[in-house]
Amino acid sequence: MTTSFDGIKWFPRARIEKFGQGEVDFVRSLTGIADPDGDTLRRYVDPYEVIEVEGNLLTTVGLNRLTNLLIGAGAQALTATAIRLGVGDDTTAAAVTDSDLSTTTNQYYRVMDATYPLQANDVVTVKSTYSTGDANFAWNCWGIDVGTPTVASSGTVSALLFNRKVASLGTKVSGTWTLTTTITFS
């Protein structure tokens, strides 16, 4: 007799699109938008670099949030006003007990771009745009945090760090970078 186990697979992927300050200024002059988001920038210019990274560790509190939502236990859902994408400069290996992105001084959590998060079939997509003055440091890790509505962009984690990935994504010194994360469940 063969025993088989079915399980849910968690497959996160991050995509970073980097736009130089010249491109941002060009799009700003065309559109009149002071801080164009990544979708607007991409309509007019190509990013100078794109990095894709696979994988991400679901933290213990993130898993607890998912299971609470599954049984309707009153946990805050991952809504546009309650979640943020964060980046940090810490290179310490991710652990299920992580409660923050960075133990050093450089981390920044950015609110969702308009219309995010999105859900289609088995994929959840979250996206944040980091303008010229945001998160100018080495991006060595990223994750999603969940607070209570309404969250604001800042350097402090909200109520819980949902997930965390350590990967060298580059050093931002100016321009606008977008971070898009897709989580596929199967």
DRENFINU-935052 format. One record per residue (C-alpha): x, y, z; residue number from 1; residue in one letter. Coordinates in steps of 0.2 Angstrom, whole numbers. Layout:
// residues N
+-------+-------+-------+-----+---------+
:    c1 :    c2 :    c3 : num : residuo :
+-------+-------+-------+-----+---------+
:     X :     Y :     Z : NUM :       A :
...
+-------+-------+-------+-----+---------+
***
This chain:
// residues 186
+-------+-------+-------+-----+---------+
:    c1 :    c2 :    c3 : num : residuo :
+-------+-------+-------+-----+---------+
:     0 :     0 :     0 :   1 :       M :
:     7 :    17 :    -5 :   2 :       T :
:     3 :    32 :     5 :   3 :       T :
:     2 :    49 :    -4 :   4 :       S :
:     1 :    66 :     4 :   5 :       F :
:    -6 :    81 :    -5 :   6 :       D :
:     0 :    98 :     0 :   7 :       G :
:    -1 :   116 :    -5 :   8 :       I :
:    15 :   123 :   -13 :   9 :       K :
:    20 :   141 :   -10 :  10 :       W :
:    30 :   148 :   -24 :  11 :       F :
:    35 :   167 :   -22 :  12 :       P :
:    44 :   177 :   -35 :  13 :       R :
:    50 :   195 :   -34 :  14 :       A :
:    54 :   206 :   -49 :  15 :       R :
:    63 :   222 :   -47 :  16 :       I :
:    62 :   235 :   -61 :  17 :       E :
:    75 :   249 :   -60 :  18 :       K :
:    72 :   266 :   -68 :  19 :       F :
:    85 :   280 :   -68 :  20 :       G :
:    82 :   297 :   -63 :  21 :       Q :
:    82 :   304 :   -81 :  22 :       G :
:    69 :   292 :   -86 :  23 :       E :
:    58 :   297 :   -71 :  24 :       V :
:    60 :   315 :   -75 :  25 :       D :
:    56 :   312 :   -93 :  26 :       F :
:    40 :   303 :   -88 :  27 :       V :
:    36 :   316 :   -76 :  28 :       R :
:    37 :   330 :   -89 :  29 :       S :
:    26 :   320 :  -101 :  30 :       L :
:    12 :   315 :   -89 :  31 :       T :
:    13 :   329 :   -75 :  32 :       G :
:    13 :   315 :   -62 :  33 :       I :
:    25 :   320 :   -48 :  34 :       A :
:    30 :   302 :   -43 :  35 :       D :
:    25 :   290 :   -57 :  36 :       P :
:    22 :   272 :   -52 :  37 :       D :
:    31 :   258 :   -60 :  38 :       G :
:    16 :   254 :   -72 :  39 :       D :
:    16 :   272 :   -78 :  40 :       T :
:    35 :   272 :   -80 :  41 :       L :
:    34 :   256 :   -90 :  42 :       R :
:    21 :   264 :  -102 :  43 :       R :
:    34 :   277 :  -108 :  44 :       Y :
:    52 :   270 :  -104 :  45 :       V :
:    60 :   253 :  -101 :  46 :       D :
:    69 :   249 :   -85 :  47 :       P :
:    88 :   250 :   -86 :  48 :       Y :
:    89 :   233 :   -76 :  49 :       E :
:    77 :   220 :   -71 :  50 :       V :
:    81 :   207 :   -58 :  51 :       I :
:    70 :   192 :   -54 :  52 :       E :
:    72 :   181 :   -38 :  53 :       V :
:    63 :   165 :   -33 :  54 :       E :
:    58 :   159 :   -16 :  55 :       G :
:    54 :   167 :     0 :  56 :       N :
:    51 :   160 :    18 :  57 :       L :
:    34 :   161 :    26 :  58 :       L :
:    37 :   166 :    44 :  59 :       T :
:    28 :   157 :    58 :  60 :       T :
:    17 :   173 :    61 :  61 :       V :
:    13 :   173 :    42 :  62 :       G :
:     8 :   155 :    42 :  63 :       L :
:    -3 :   159 :    58 :  64 :       N :
:   -11 :   173 :    48 :  65 :       R :
:   -15 :   162 :    34 :  66 :       L :
:   -23 :   148 :    44 :  67 :       T :
:   -33 :   161 :    54 :  68 :       N :
:   -40 :   168 :    38 :  69 :       L :
:   -44 :   151 :    32 :  70 :       L :
:   -55 :   147 :    47 :  71 :       I :
:   -62 :   165 :    48 :  72 :       G :
:   -54 :   168 :    65 :  73 :       A :
:   -54 :   187 :    63 :  74 :       G :
:   -36 :   190 :    57 :  75 :       A :
:   -32 :   206 :    46 :  76 :       Q :
:   -33 :   201 :    28 :  77 :       A :
:   -19 :   206 :    16 :  78 :       L :
:   -28 :   221 :     9 :  79 :       T :
:   -22 :   237 :     0 :  80 :       A :
:   -23 :   247 :    16 :  81 :       T :
:   -15 :   234 :    27 :  82 :       A :
:     0 :   227 :    19 :  83 :       I :
:    17 :   234 :    13 :  84 :       R :
:    32 :   228 :     3 :  85 :       L :
:    48 :   231 :    13 :  86 :       G :
:    66 :   230 :     8 :  87 :       V :
:    81 :   230 :    20 :  88 :       G :
:   100 :   229 :    19 :  89 :       D :
:   102 :   214 :    31 :  90 :       D :
:   110 :   198 :    24 :  91 :       T :
:   106 :   187 :    39 :  92 :       T :
:    98 :   171 :    33 :  93 :       A :
:    79 :   171 :    34 :  94 :       A :
:    72 :   161 :    48 :  95 :       A :
:    53 :   157 :    52 :  96 :       V :
:    55 :   167 :    68 :  97 :       T :
:    60 :   183 :    59 :  98 :       D :
:    50 :   198 :    65 :  99 :       S :
:    58 :   212 :    55 : 100 :       D :
:    68 :   213 :    39 : 101 :       L :
:    84 :   221 :    46 : 102 :       S :
:    94 :   221 :    62 : 103 :       T :
:   103 :   237 :    55 : 104 :       T :
:    97 :   254 :    52 : 105 :       T :
:    92 :   252 :    33 : 106 :       N :
:    74 :   245 :    30 : 107 :       Q :
:    59 :   253 :    22 : 108 :       Y :
:    41 :   247 :    20 : 109 :       Y :
:    31 :   255 :     6 : 110 :       R :
:    12 :   255 :     4 : 111 :       V :
:     4 :   246 :   -11 : 112 :       M :
:     3 :   254 :   -28 : 113 :       D :
:   -15 :   258 :   -33 : 114 :       A :
:   -25 :   243 :   -37 : 115 :       T :
:   -14 :   231 :   -28 : 116 :       Y :
:   -14 :   218 :   -21 : 117 :       P :
:   -22 :   207 :   -35 : 118 :       L :
:   -28 :   190 :   -35 : 119 :       Q :
:   -31 :   179 :   -50 : 120 :       A :
:   -35 :   160 :   -48 : 121 :       N :
:   -20 :   154 :   -39 : 122 :       D :
:    -9 :   169 :   -39 : 123 :       V :
:    -8 :   184 :   -27 : 124 :       V :
:     2 :   199 :   -34 : 125 :       T :
:     8 :   214 :   -23 : 126 :       V :
:    17 :   229 :   -29 : 127 :       K :
:    26 :   244 :   -22 : 128 :       S :
:    35 :   259 :   -31 : 129 :       T :
:    50 :   266 :   -22 : 130 :       Y :
:    53 :   284 :   -28 : 131 :       S :
:    69 :   294 :   -28 : 132 :       T :
:    70 :   297 :   -10 : 133 :       G :
:    64 :   280 :    -4 : 134 :       D :
:    75 :   266 :     2 : 135 :       A :
:    92 :   272 :    -5 : 136 :       N :
:   103 :   258 :     2 : 137 :       F :
:   108 :   240 :    -3 : 138 :       A :
:    93 :   230 :    -5 : 139 :       W :
:    98 :   213 :     2 : 140 :       N :
:    81 :   206 :     8 : 141 :       C :
:    63 :   209 :     5 : 142 :       W :
:    46 :   204 :    13 : 143 :       G :
:    28 :   208 :    16 : 144 :       I :
:    22 :   215 :    32 : 145 :       D :
:     4 :   216 :    38 : 146 :       V :
:    -3 :   230 :    50 : 147 :       G :
:   -20 :   236 :    53 : 148 :       T :
:   -28 :   248 :    41 : 149 :       P :
:   -22 :   261 :    37 : 150 :       T :
:    -3 :   258 :    35 : 151 :       V :
:     9 :   271 :    29 : 152 :       A :
:    26 :   270 :    22 : 153 :       S :
:    40 :   270 :    35 : 154 :       S :
:    56 :   261 :    41 : 155 :       G :
:    47 :   252 :    55 : 156 :       T :
:    38 :   235 :    53 : 157 :       V :
:    20 :   234 :    56 : 158 :       S :
:    11 :   221 :    67 : 159 :       A :
:    19 :   206 :    59 : 160 :       L :
:    32 :   201 :    45 : 161 :       L :
:    23 :   189 :    34 : 162 :       F :
:    38 :   182 :    24 : 163 :       N :
:    56 :   186 :    21 : 164 :       R :
:    69 :   183 :     7 : 165 :       K :
:    87 :   187 :     8 : 166 :       V :
:    94 :   191 :   -10 : 167 :       A :
:   106 :   204 :   -16 : 168 :       S :
:    95 :   215 :   -27 : 169 :       L :
:   107 :   230 :   -30 : 170 :       G :
:   110 :   246 :   -21 : 171 :       T :
:    98 :   260 :   -24 : 172 :       K :
:   105 :   278 :   -24 : 173 :       V :
:    92 :   287 :   -34 : 174 :       S :
:    79 :   284 :   -48 : 175 :       G :
:    63 :   274 :   -45 : 176 :       T :
:    63 :   255 :   -42 : 177 :       W :
:    47 :   244 :   -42 : 178 :       T :
:    46 :   228 :   -32 : 179 :       L :
:    32 :   216 :   -38 : 180 :       T :
:    30 :   200 :   -29 : 181 :       T :
:    19 :   186 :   -35 : 182 :       T :
:    15 :   171 :   -24 : 183 :       I :
:     8 :   156 :   -33 : 184 :       T :
:    -1 :   142 :   -24 : 185 :       F :
:    -4 :   125 :   -31 : 186 :       S :
+-------+-------+-------+-----+---------+
***
